[in-house]
Amino acid sequence: LGPCLKMAKIPKLTVPSKELLNDIDVFMFDCDGVIWKGHSVIEGVPYVLNKLRALGKRIFFITNNSTKSRNGYKKKFDSLGLDVSADEIFSSSFAAAIFLEQIKFKNSGKKAYVIGESGILEELELIDVPYLGGPDDRDKVLSMGPGDKLEYDKNVGAVIVGFDRHINYYKIQYAQLCINKNEGCHFIATNTDSVSPITDAQEWAGGGSMVGAIKGCTGKEPTVVGKPSPLIIDYLCDRLHLQRDRICMVGDRLDTDILFGTDNGLKTVLVLSGVTSEEKLFSKENTIIPDFYADSINDFFIDGSLGFTAT
């Protein structure tokens, strides 16, 4: 599609009461760039979430950030003054745990090796899957003189790769040995995000950079459990009997949030409060088309037809 055709096909949200709110029962929000940026809540978000709840809408938060567990994210929501229950939060660290439960990994008696942070470890502990790696390996350095080699655990049956601020050569080598040498070892990626708004000052290299390192040395593609993978939406729809055409995914990333929605039969709204600009949305290179776009979720009540407007 050329830019002009795209402009016609991607309407900006102007009358949300008719275009969106009447037809949607469940809203799924990405977090970084939609609810908050770095350590600051986006202005107007608490108001919008409260109004959606007042209208009887169900709300879930689906994040590809694996650095925290659901309980860890609950603490972040609390710190920002947002009243959210842990049952409404679905992180990619939790998605990794769901996947291991689905393949009955615990029954194998094997361990997981983790490139990532505490969120993945906490979710593994909740499902009683033994693990190694993670923050414990942050300062390990390899000796690579003549005859040196890295000994690795032959009982590692899964390597889970998520965002890791302390990734190093030791972790990369350990992961590639497990994947390449341990027969049947699963390679699991929490997400493949290229960049993330970790702070509100700039974009930072995302979990995809860690996953890319392991892809590069194994030649293997991972099982991706975060967005746009269907794992979380399948889990939620099966567990809560949700109707897909009454669900709206709201996010700031085209290749994860919006693709997650379009690939899985959901309505989609792209917000420009995070990593995607209007210019990028309408560029000739972009092939991912949301149902609507908006400056932020404050636009959900921009028309005021429901008796209130976001401030």
C-alpha positions as CSV (number, residue, x, y, z in Angstrom):
1,L,0.0,0.0,0.0
2,G,1.2,3.5,-0.8
3,P,1.1,6.2,1.9
4,C,-2.1,7.7,0.6
5,L,-3.9,4.4,0.5
6,K,-2.7,3.6,4.0
7,M,-4.0,6.9,5.3
8,A,-7.4,6.0,4.0
9,K,-7.1,2.5,5.5
10,I,-5.8,3.4,9.0
11,P,-8.3,5.8,10.6
12,K,-7.3,7.9,13.6
13,L,-9.5,7.2,16.5
14,T,-12.0,10.1,16.6
15,V,-15.3,8.7,17.9
16,P,-14.2,5.9,20.2
17,S,-17.6,5.4,21.7
18,K,-18.9,4.2,18.3
19,E,-15.7,3.0,16.7
20,L,-14.3,1.0,19.6
21,L,-15.9,1.0,23.1
22,N,-19.4,-0.3,22.1
23,D,-17.9,-3.4,20.4
24,I,-15.1,-4.3,22.8
25,D,-15.5,-6.2,26.2
26,V,-11.8,-6.8,26.9
27,F,-8.8,-4.5,26.5
28,M,-5.3,-5.8,26.4
29,F,-2.6,-3.2,27.0
30,D,1.1,-3.4,26.4
31,C,2.9,-1.6,29.2
32,D,6.2,0.1,28.1
33,G,5.2,3.0,25.9
34,V,1.5,2.6,26.6
35,I,1.0,2.7,30.3
36,W,4.4,4.0,31.4
37,K,7.7,5.1,30.0
38,G,10.6,4.0,32.0
39,H,9.7,4.8,35.6
40,S,6.9,7.3,34.9
41,V,3.2,6.7,34.3
42,I,2.0,8.3,31.1
43,E,-0.3,11.3,31.9
44,G,-4.0,10.5,31.9
45,V,-3.6,6.7,32.1
46,P,-5.0,6.2,35.6
47,Y,-8.1,8.1,34.6
48,V,-8.6,6.1,31.4
49,L,-8.2,2.7,33.1
50,N,-10.7,3.7,35.8
51,K,-13.2,4.8,33.2
52,L,-12.8,1.6,31.3
53,R,-13.5,-0.4,34.4
54,A,-16.5,1.8,35.2
55,L,-17.9,0.8,31.8
56,G,-17.5,-2.9,32.8
57,K,-14.6,-3.6,30.5
58,R,-12.1,-6.3,31.5
59,I,-8.5,-5.2,31.4
60,F,-5.3,-7.2,31.0
61,F,-1.7,-6.1,30.6
62,I,0.5,-8.1,28.2
63,T,4.2,-7.2,28.3
64,N,7.2,-8.7,26.5
65,N,9.5,-7.4,29.2
66,S,10.7,-10.5,31.0
67,T,12.8,-8.8,33.7
68,K,10.0,-9.0,36.2
69,S,7.5,-11.8,37.2
70,R,3.8,-11.1,37.5
71,N,4.3,-10.3,41.2
72,G,7.2,-8.0,40.3
73,Y,5.0,-6.1,37.8
74,K,2.3,-5.9,40.5
75,K,4.8,-4.0,42.7
76,K,5.6,-1.7,39.7
77,F,1.9,-1.0,39.1
78,D,1.5,-0.3,42.8
79,S,4.4,2.1,42.9
80,L,2.8,4.1,40.0
81,G,-0.5,4.3,41.9
82,L,-2.3,1.9,39.5
83,D,-4.8,-0.5,41.0
84,V,-4.1,-3.7,39.1
85,S,-4.2,-7.3,40.3
86,A,-1.5,-9.8,39.6
87,D,-4.1,-12.0,37.7
88,E,-4.4,-9.2,35.2
89,I,-0.7,-9.1,34.3
90,F,0.9,-11.4,31.7
91,S,4.6,-11.0,31.2
92,S,6.8,-13.0,28.7
93,S,8.5,-14.5,31.8
94,F,5.2,-16.0,32.7
95,A,4.6,-17.1,29.1
96,A,7.9,-19.0,29.3
97,A,6.6,-20.8,32.4
98,I,3.3,-21.5,30.6
99,F,5.1,-23.1,27.7
100,L,7.2,-25.3,30.0
101,E,4.0,-26.5,31.7
102,Q,2.3,-27.2,28.3
103,I,5.2,-29.5,27.2
104,K,5.3,-31.1,30.7
105,F,8.9,-30.1,31.1
106,K,9.0,-30.7,34.9
107,N,8.2,-34.4,34.2
108,S,11.5,-34.7,32.2
109,G,13.5,-34.1,35.3
110,K,15.7,-31.6,33.4
111,K,16.8,-28.1,34.2
112,A,16.6,-24.8,32.4
113,Y,19.5,-22.5,31.7
114,V,18.5,-18.8,31.8
115,I,19.9,-15.8,30.0
116,G,17.8,-13.2,31.7
117,E,16.9,-11.5,35.0
118,S,14.9,-12.3,38.1
119,G,11.5,-12.3,36.5
120,I,12.2,-15.6,34.6
121,L,13.7,-17.2,37.7
122,E,10.7,-16.3,39.9
123,E,8.2,-17.8,37.4
124,L,10.3,-21.0,37.2
125,E,10.3,-21.3,41.0
126,L,6.5,-21.0,41.0
127,I,6.2,-24.1,38.7
128,D,9.1,-26.0,40.5
129,V,11.4,-26.1,37.5
130,P,15.1,-26.2,38.5
131,Y,17.3,-23.7,36.8
132,L,20.8,-22.3,36.6
133,G,22.3,-19.2,35.1
134,G,20.6,-15.8,35.2
135,P,22.1,-13.2,37.5
136,D,24.5,-15.8,39.1
137,D,26.5,-15.9,35.9
138,R,26.8,-12.1,35.4
139,D,30.5,-11.8,36.5
140,K,31.8,-15.1,35.1
141,V,34.8,-14.9,32.8
142,L,36.1,-17.7,30.6
143,S,39.6,-18.9,30.3
144,M,40.3,-19.5,26.6
145,G,43.9,-20.7,26.5
146,P,45.2,-23.9,24.8
147,G,43.1,-26.9,25.8
148,D,40.5,-24.8,27.8
149,K,36.9,-25.7,27.6
150,L,33.7,-24.8,29.4
151,E,32.1,-27.6,31.3
152,Y,28.3,-27.5,31.0
153,D,25.4,-29.4,32.6
154,K,24.3,-32.3,30.4
155,N,20.9,-32.3,32.1
156,V,19.8,-28.9,30.8
157,G,16.8,-29.5,28.7
158,A,15.8,-25.9,27.9
159,V,17.6,-22.6,27.4
160,I,15.4,-19.5,28.1
161,V,16.6,-16.2,26.7
162,G,15.2,-12.9,27.7
163,F,16.4,-9.4,28.3
164,D,19.6,-9.5,30.2
165,R,21.5,-6.3,31.2
166,H,24.5,-8.4,32.2
167,I,24.8,-10.7,29.2
168,N,28.3,-11.9,28.6
169,Y,30.4,-14.3,26.6
170,Y,30.2,-17.0,29.4
171,K,26.4,-17.0,29.1
172,I,26.4,-17.1,25.3
173,Q,28.9,-20.0,25.3
174,Y,27.0,-21.9,28.0
175,A,23.7,-21.5,26.1
176,Q,25.1,-22.6,22.8
177,L,26.7,-25.7,24.3
178,C,23.4,-26.8,25.9
179,I,21.4,-26.2,22.7
180,N,24.0,-27.7,20.3
181,K,25.1,-30.6,22.5
182,N,22.2,-31.6,24.7
183,E,19.8,-33.7,22.6
184,G,16.3,-32.3,22.4
185,C,17.2,-29.1,24.3
186,H,14.5,-26.4,23.8
187,F,15.6,-22.9,22.8
188,I,12.9,-20.5,24.2
189,A,12.9,-16.8,23.6
190,T,10.7,-14.6,25.8
191,N,10.6,-12.0,23.0
192,T,12.5,-10.7,20.0
193,D,12.0,-7.0,20.5
194,S,14.7,-5.1,18.8
195,V,14.6,-2.0,21.1
196,S,12.8,-1.2,24.3
197,P,11.9,2.1,26.1
198,I,13.7,1.1,29.3
199,T,14.0,4.7,30.2
200,D,12.1,7.7,29.0
201,A,15.3,9.3,27.6
202,Q,16.0,7.0,24.7
203,E,15.5,3.5,23.2
204,W,17.7,0.7,24.4
205,A,18.7,-2.6,22.7
206,G,15.9,-5.1,23.5
207,G,15.6,-8.8,24.2
208,G,16.0,-9.5,20.5
209,S,19.7,-8.6,20.7
210,M,20.3,-11.4,23.3
211,V,18.2,-13.9,21.3
212,G,20.1,-12.9,18.1
213,A,23.4,-13.8,19.8
214,I,22.2,-17.3,20.5
215,K,20.6,-17.8,17.1
216,G,23.9,-16.7,15.6
217,C,26.0,-19.4,17.4
218,T,23.4,-22.2,17.2
219,G,21.9,-21.7,13.7
220,K,18.5,-22.5,15.3
221,E,15.3,-20.6,15.6
222,P,13.7,-20.3,19.0
223,T,10.2,-20.9,20.2
224,V,9.0,-17.4,20.9
225,V,6.5,-17.2,23.7
226,G,5.9,-13.5,24.0
227,K,4.0,-11.3,21.5
228,P,3.3,-11.8,18.6
229,S,3.2,-15.6,19.5
230,P,-0.4,-16.8,20.1
231,L,0.6,-18.6,23.4
232,I,-0.8,-15.9,25.8
233,I,-4.0,-15.2,23.9
234,D,-4.7,-18.9,23.5
235,Y,-4.1,-19.4,27.2
236,L,-6.4,-16.5,28.2
237,C,-9.2,-17.4,25.8
238,D,-9.2,-21.1,26.8
239,R,-9.0,-20.3,30.5
240,L,-11.5,-17.3,30.7
241,H,-13.7,-18.2,27.6
242,L,-13.0,-14.8,26.0
243,Q,-14.5,-14.0,22.6
244,R,-11.7,-12.9,20.3
245,D,-13.7,-10.5,18.2
246,R,-14.7,-8.6,21.4
247,I,-11.0,-8.1,22.4
248,C,-8.8,-5.1,21.5
249,M,-5.0,-5.2,21.7
250,V,-3.5,-1.7,22.4
251,G,0.2,-1.2,21.9
252,D,3.0,1.0,20.7
253,R,4.8,-1.6,18.6
254,L,3.8,-2.8,15.1
255,D,5.8,-6.0,14.9
256,T,4.8,-7.3,18.4
257,D,1.6,-5.7,19.8
258,I,-0.3,-5.0,16.6
259,L,0.9,-8.2,14.9
260,F,-0.2,-10.1,18.0
261,G,-3.7,-8.7,17.5
262,T,-4.0,-9.1,13.7
263,D,-2.6,-12.6,13.7
264,N,-4.9,-13.7,16.5
265,G,-8.3,-12.2,15.4
266,L,-8.3,-9.2,17.8
267,K,-9.1,-5.6,17.1
268,T,-6.0,-3.4,17.3
269,V,-5.2,0.2,18.3
270,L,-1.6,1.5,17.8
271,V,-0.7,4.4,20.1
272,L,2.0,6.9,19.3
273,S,3.1,7.3,22.9
274,G,5.9,4.8,22.6
275,V,8.4,3.6,20.0
276,T,6.3,4.0,16.8
277,S,5.9,7.3,15.1
278,E,3.1,8.3,12.7
279,E,5.8,8.5,10.0
280,K,6.8,4.9,10.6
281,L,3.2,3.8,10.6
282,F,2.5,5.3,7.2
283,S,5.9,4.5,5.7
284,K,6.0,2.3,2.6
285,E,8.1,-0.2,4.4
286,N,5.4,-1.0,7.0
287,T,3.0,-3.8,6.1
288,I,1.3,-4.2,9.5
289,I,-2.0,-2.4,9.6
290,P,-3.9,-1.7,12.9
291,D,-7.7,-1.0,12.9
292,F,-7.1,2.4,14.4
293,Y,-4.3,4.6,15.7
294,A,-4.3,7.2,18.5
295,D,-1.8,9.6,20.1
296,S,-2.3,7.8,23.4
297,I,-5.0,5.8,25.3
298,N,-6.3,9.2,26.5
299,D,-8.0,9.3,23.0
300,F,-10.3,6.5,24.1
301,F,-12.6,9.2,25.6
302,I,-11.7,12.1,23.2
303,D,-15.3,12.5,21.9
304,G,-16.8,13.0,25.4
305,S,-20.0,11.3,24.2
306,L,-20.0,9.0,27.3
307,G,-20.3,12.0,29.6
308,F,-16.7,12.6,30.4
309,T,-13.4,13.4,28.7
310,A,-9.9,12.5,29.7
311,T,-7.8,15.2,31.3
